[in-house]
Amino acid sequence: MLLIIENTLRKFIRPCATIIKKSKFCTTADESHGHLKKGLVLGVYEGEGKEVILTPGAKKFNEQLGGKLEELIKEAGPEIQKGKARVFNNIEQSYWSIAVVGLGHPKSGYNEMECIDEGRENVRVAAAVGAKKLTKQGCQCICLDGMDHPEQAAEGSALAVWRYQENRNKKKWRIVPSLELFDQGGPADGWQRGLFKADSQNLVRRLCDTPANQMTPLHFAQETVNELCPCGIKVEVHDKDWIETKKMHAFLTVARGSCAPPLFMEINYCGGPPDQQPIMLIGKGVTFDSGGLCLKACKHMSRHRADMAGAAVVIASIKAASALSLPINIRGLVPLCENMPSGMAMKVGDVIMGLNGKSIQIQSTDNEGRLCLADAIVYGQQTYKPRLIIDVTTETKGVTAALGSAAAGVFTNSHTLWKEMQKAGAITGDRAWLLPLWKYYTKNVTGARSVDVLNKGLGKGDPCLGAAFIQEFINCIDWIHMDINGVGMLTHDKVYPYMKRGRMSGRPTRTLIQLLYQLACPQEGAKSDK
């Protein structure tokens, strides 16, 4: 059976950009919110001594108050440090509370040693801190100063106020405030872009945080249809019979341990000319990974409900590409299944055949993701002839041990693409780090005498061995492999104030969206260059 969901009836489908609420501008005279508690976030830079350097938006507001805001900042104590906030109440009747946030040095920019644009990240952090402060004050509508980087202000605030509470009694839901741009007297394109990116990351956070019994392969496919089809994006959902006809035996081997039937999704976004070669995004869609017969430790098993984070990132990135009207063609492939132990489950030592004819020996049933990706990659190359393949997967614990949650591990056969990825990570603050794709690792996954490829490989270096395995299924084509195990699951630290500790992160969605933006609009991307 083949289910094809597409925009056959134009009158029922609107462009994605029209579905998302347009940005409003907050002004002190705005009465549209009636009795709602309104808050305002304004920025201030570090100055010398007691000097107060206000952002343009804060300066404009201060002038409306006759200099009262600047006086209060000076009188309230020492300067407001970077990433900190000071809240003032009852100084202007239109706003219940006003949070003044520290932005650090006014000339902060790209830090080559840290591989991050500190100016943008400071705004992201400040907006998050201010929005959280005002949320605690009970504000239901928060207006934010663009702070010279409205896109990053939108990202930080929208990520900070979002909550996962779908399984709570609705009477106990906490209010998530609406966000608006404080009147800048100019276009709000950057603000809207930031909201699109943050909304996409929040979509990934919601999908990943949903319990596995509520996010089976079928549920995930339905969520994809619900999110993408209203944007005019074509989604095809294939069942097990179709998968069998395509001879995706590696994928089916992973899926057979579970009672939940596997599905295979094809997603088609056409933003460029029909003859333009597409960029292919492939996401690992294991909706729950128990490890199979190589069972994971029970203590931390629940976090592997997010083993489909790669698939969720792909879905959200394609949605954002549509919202941003990127002039490129994208094909998304998502193999969906569960990895469970049972009498039908794959066993250690089994030998299966990949779609490209290479034999694969199962050394570990917990290395199932690369088996799913292998068949999807081969099918995608044969069907769509892409110009670039990007696969996103929660692949190995080794990348977490090496990089923690600081950066996603990236492997690529193109130095040019790596520089674009590095630049995207610097702009979004969600960094990536290049890991080696050497022949040393290839020999360790192809060194067996009786089979072509080992699904674990010999020796140490799990992330590199995983990438070397997938490379065996890549033809002569540009390719990026993203191992997001360290960044794409639970947030464990407080380094990022716009992420909630103990909840799923949704990373690196914004980095992938930024990369697509740079590839689609190289001239525009050059303006953001370091």
C-alpha positions, 0 to 999 in steps of 0.5 A: 500500500502506498499513501500519497499525501500532497497538495492536490486541492490548492484551496485547502493548502496555504503556504507555510509562511501564511500559517505562521502568525506575522510579527507584530511591533510593540510600542508604548502606545499599543493597546491591542492586548487589553488587560494582558500583563506586558513585559519589555526586554531591553539591552545594555552593553558594558561601558567604562566605569558607570557608563551605560551604553544602551542599544538603539531600541533601549535608547529610544525607550529611554528618550520617551521616558525622559532619561528615567531608564538610564538613571534607574540603571545607574542607581540600582547598583553595579553594571549589568553583566553579560547574560544577567538581567535586572527587572524594573516594575512600574516605571511605564504604564504600558509595561508590567515589568521591564527587564534590562539585560547585559550584552557584554562588550559592544564590539563582540564578534567572531571568536576564532578560537571558540568558533562562534560569533559571540556578538550574536550569541550574547544577544541570544543569551540575553533575550533568553534570560530576559524572557525567562525573567519576565515569564516568572513575573507573570507577563503574558506578552513579551516585547523584545528589543532587537539588540542589533541582532533581531534574528538572534533575539527571536531565537533566544526568547522563543527557545527559552519560553517554550515548554513541553507539557502535552501530557499534563492536565490542561488546567495545570499548563503553564502560560507560554507568553507571546513574543513580539518585536519592540518597534524598531522602525524598520523591516522585521525580516530578521525577527521573522527568520529567527522565529521560524528557526526557533519554531523548527527547533521547538518542533524537534524538541516536542517530537523527541520528548514525546513518550515512545508509546505516543511516537511510534513509526505510525505516529511520527509519520502522521506528525510529519504529514500534519506539519509539512502538508499544510506548507505545500510539501509532498509527503509519501509514506510507504508501508512494509510491503513497499520496503520489501519490494525495494529489497531494503533488507538491512532496514527490515532486519532492524525492524523485525524485532518490534511489533510496530511495522516499519515505514519509509517516508519520502519528502519532496520540497521543490523551491528551485527549478525542476531540473536542479539536482536536489539536496538529500536529507536523510534522518535516522528514524528509530522511534525507540532504541532498546539496543535489541538483543544487545540491550542498553542499561535500563537506567538511561534507556528512556532517553532513547525515545529520542533516537529519532532526533535525526529524522525530526531535525530533517522534518523541521529543517525542510519545514523551515526551508519552505517557510523561508522560501529557499530556492532549492530542491530538497528530498528527505528520506526517513526510515522509521522503525523500533529496535526491540528484542524478541524472538524475531530480532536480529542476532549478533553474527547475522549476515545481511545484504545491503541494497548496494549488494555489500554483505554486512555482519552484525557485530552489535544489534545496538548499532542499528541506525547505520543499517537503516541509513545504508539502505536509505542512502543507496535508494536515494542515490539511485532514485534522485541523483542528488548533488549533496547528501546530508545524513543526521543521526544519533549514532554513537556514544563515542562522540558524546565522550569526545565532544560532550554537548558542545558540538555535533560531530561532523564527517565530510568528503568535501573541505568546502562543505565543512567550511560552510558547516563551520560557518553555520555553526558559528552563526547559530551558536550551535557548533559542529566539529570536524572529525577524521574520515581516514582510510585507517577507519575504513580498513577497520570496517572492511577488514573481515575476510568473510564479509564486505562490511562490519557494522561495528568495526575493529578497534576504538573510535566508534564515531569514526568507524560509524562514519566509515561504515556509511561511507561504504554506501556513498558513491562519488558524491558530496556527503556530510555525516552528522553524529548528533548523539551528544547534542541532539538528546537530553540537555545536561548542562546550563551553558545555554540559558535558552535550553531547559535542563533535563529536556530534549534539546532539538539541536542542531536544527538551526545549524542545518537550516542555516547551512541550507540557507547558505547553500541556497543563497550564497550571496546572502550567506556571504553577508553573514560571513565572519 
